[in-house]
C-alpha cells in the first residue's frame, strides 16, 4: 500500500472513530437540549446540535453508500 492509500485509510478510520464517539457522547440527549456553543477548537462557534447533526449525516451516508475498504 502506498503512502497516499495509507494516509487515506488512516483519515477514514479517524473519521469513523469521531462519528462513533460523537454519537455515543450525545446518545441520551434530546437535540433540543443541545444549545451549548463551542468557544475554542475546531468547532468554535458551532453548537453541540450542529456537531451532532454533522455526525448523524456522516453516519447515515456511511450506511447508505459505504466506501470501498482499502
Beta strands, then each sheet from edge to edge (+ up, - down):
end
